[in-house]
Amino acid sequence: MRRRIVLFGGSFDPIHIGHTTVARDAMEQLGGELLVFIPAKRSPLKGFMPFAGDEDRRIMATLAVADDDHMTVSDCELNRPGPSYTLDTVTSFQRQYGDQADICWLVGADAVGDLAYWHRITDLIDTCRLCTMCRAGCEAPSFGRYESSWGRERVARLRADVIETPLVNVSSTEIRRRLATGRDVTGMIAPAVLDYIRAHGLYKSLEPPSFL
């Protein structure tokens, strides 16, 4: 029986219950044996650095999944110089787990419009299962615009791998705003993560570090 490893990349700045809830649900639907959160150093599509440092975000992600044996955190992208490319990460995990493992990469439905700008996107679709998480009650994303450039078969695979996940109305942006203005974030992030944020004085400002 083939193994199935599910990868979930993002800034996780900070990681919150929305991330862990939808990722866990997606992993269960995919029949995955392991879900790996992969904090990114900087998204190639964003012109600024995350608010919290690399090590802080890695530790927060680790704290958020500490009680789940089926979840873990990888710092592979944090240790890679320059912008992180999903294809490089997927290829790395394929080498690690071998030919008998299926690698799935989770992406939010709100990112579908940016897929055309992803590094070597057609190679990525050919290399792994690119699984789109769609919030319950929301309209499924449309991939029709990509059929002429990516081919009918690739688009069919993308459509087949749309996963309906729970609607969790939480965002890292809102959490940062609340923390910067002294408002409550109870129930939005894991208690251990909140303790870490307070202990290290994170998110006291709404301004991200400048990107050079």
C-alpha positions in Angstrom: 0.0 0.0 0.0 1.3 3.4 -1.0 2.1 5.9 1.7 0.6 9.4 1.4 2.4 12.4 2.9 0.5 15.7 3.0 2.4 19.0 2.9 1.1 22.4 3.9 3.2 25.4 3.3 2.7 29.0 4.3 3.9 31.9 6.4 2.1 30.7 9.5 2.6 34.2 11.0 1.2 33.1 13.4 -0.2 29.6 13.0 -3.8 29.5 14.2 -6.6 27.0 14.7 -7.9 27.6 11.2 -4.6 26.3 9.8 -4.6 23.2 12.0 -8.3 22.5 11.6 -8.6 22.6 7.8 -5.2 20.8 7.4 -6.3 17.9 9.7 -9.6 17.6 7.9 -7.9 17.6 4.5 -5.4 15.0 5.6 -8.1 12.7 6.8 -10.0 13.1 3.5 -6.9 12.3 1.6 -6.0 9.3 3.8 -2.7 10.7 4.7 -0.5 9.2 7.3 1.4 12.4 8.1 0.8 16.1 7.7 3.9 18.3 7.5 3.6 22.1 8.1 6.3 23.9 6.2 6.9 27.6 7.3 8.2 29.6 4.3 11.1 32.0 4.6 9.3 34.3 2.2 6.7 33.7 -0.5 8.1 34.5 -4.0 4.8 36.4 -4.6 5.1 38.7 -1.6 7.4 41.7 -1.4 7.8 41.7 2.4 9.2 39.4 5.1 7.0 37.8 7.7 6.3 39.7 10.9 7.9 37.0 13.2 11.3 35.6 12.6 12.0 32.2 11.0 12.8 30.4 14.3 9.8 31.9 16.1 7.4 30.7 13.4 9.0 27.3 13.4 8.6 27.0 17.2 5.0 28.3 17.1 4.1 25.7 14.5 5.8 23.0 16.5 3.9 24.0 19.6 0.6 24.1 17.7 0.9 20.4 16.6 2.7 19.0 19.6 -0.2 16.9 20.8 -0.9 15.3 17.4 1.2 12.3 16.4 0.1 12.7 12.7 1.4 16.3 12.4 4.9 17.6 12.3 6.9 20.6 11.2 9.7 20.9 8.7 12.2 23.8 8.5 13.4 22.8 5.0 12.3 26.1 3.4 13.6 28.2 6.3 17.0 26.7 5.7 17.0 27.3 2.0 18.5 30.6 0.8 16.3 33.0 -1.2 12.6 32.6 -2.0 11.0 29.2 -1.4 9.7 27.3 -4.4 7.1 24.6 -3.8 8.5 22.4 -6.5 11.9 22.2 -4.8 10.2 21.3 -1.5 8.0 18.6 -3.1 11.0 17.1 -4.9 12.9 17.0 -1.6 10.1 15.1 0.1 9.9 12.7 -2.8 13.5 11.9 -2.5 13.1 11.4 1.3 10.1 9.0 1.0 10.8 7.3 -2.2 8.7 6.1 -5.1 6.2 4.3 -2.9 4.8 7.5 -1.5 2.3 10.0 -2.9 3.1 13.6 -2.0 0.1 16.0 -1.7 0.5 19.7 -1.4 -2.4 21.7 0.1 -3.3 25.1 -1.2 -6.1 27.4 -0.2 -8.9 28.2 -2.8 -8.0 31.9 -2.5 -4.6 31.1 -4.1 -5.9 29.5 -7.2 -5.9 32.8 -9.1 -2.1 33.1 -8.5 -1.2 29.6 -9.6 -0.2 30.9 -13.0 2.6 32.8 -11.3 4.0 29.8 -9.4 7.4 28.6 -10.3 7.2 25.8 -12.9 3.6 25.2 -12.1 3.0 22.5 -14.7 5.9 20.5 -13.5 4.5 20.9 -9.9 1.1 19.5 -11.1 2.9 16.6 -12.8 5.1 15.9 -9.7 2.5 15.8 -6.9 -1.2 16.0 -6.1 -2.0 19.7 -5.8 -5.0 19.7 -3.5 -7.2 22.8 -3.2 -9.0 23.4 0.1 -12.4 25.0 -0.4 -14.3 26.3 2.7 -17.6 24.7 3.3 -20.4 26.8 1.8 -18.1 28.6 -0.6 -18.1 28.3 -4.3 -15.6 25.8 -5.7 -12.7 27.5 -7.5 -12.6 27.5 -11.3 -9.7 26.1 -13.2 -11.1 26.6 -16.7 -8.9 29.6 -17.4 -5.9 27.3 -17.3 -7.0 24.6 -19.6 -5.6 26.1 -22.8 -2.1 26.6 -21.3 -1.8 23.6 -18.9 -3.8 21.1 -20.8 -7.1 19.3 -20.1 -5.6 16.4 -18.2 -3.8 18.6 -15.7 -6.9 20.7 -15.1 -9.0 17.6 -14.6 -6.6 16.4 -11.9 -6.9 19.8 -10.2 -10.7 19.7 -10.2 -10.7 16.1 -8.9 -8.5 17.2 -5.9 -10.7 20.0 -4.6 -11.4 19.3 -0.9 -14.2 20.8 1.1 -12.9 21.8 4.5 -14.6 23.4 7.6 -15.2 27.1 7.6 -13.1 28.6 10.3 -13.3 32.4 10.4 -9.8 33.1 11.7 -6.9 34.8 9.9 -3.3 35.6 10.9 -3.8 39.2 9.9 -6.7 39.6 12.3 -4.7 37.9 15.1 -1.8 40.3 14.5 -4.1 43.3 14.7 -5.6 42.1 17.9 -2.3 41.4 19.5 -0.8 44.7 18.4 -3.8 46.6 20.0 -4.0 44.5 23.1 -7.2 42.7 22.3 -8.1 39.1 23.1 -7.2 36.2 20.8 -8.4 33.4 23.0 -9.7 30.5 21.0 -8.0 31.7 17.8 -4.6 30.2 18.5 -3.4 27.3 20.6 -2.7 28.3 24.2 0.9 27.2 24.0 1.4 29.4 20.9 -0.2 32.4 22.7 2.1 31.8 25.7 5.1 31.8 23.4 4.0 35.0 21.7 3.5 36.8 25.0 6.8 35.5 26.4 8.8 36.8 23.4 6.9 40.0 22.8 5.8 39.1 19.2 3.4 41.1 17.1 3.5 44.3 19.1 3.7 46.3 15.8 1.5 46.2 12.7 4.4 47.0 10.5 6.3 44.1 8.9 10.1 44.2 8.6 11.3 45.9 5.4 12.3 43.7 2.6 15.6 44.4 0.9 
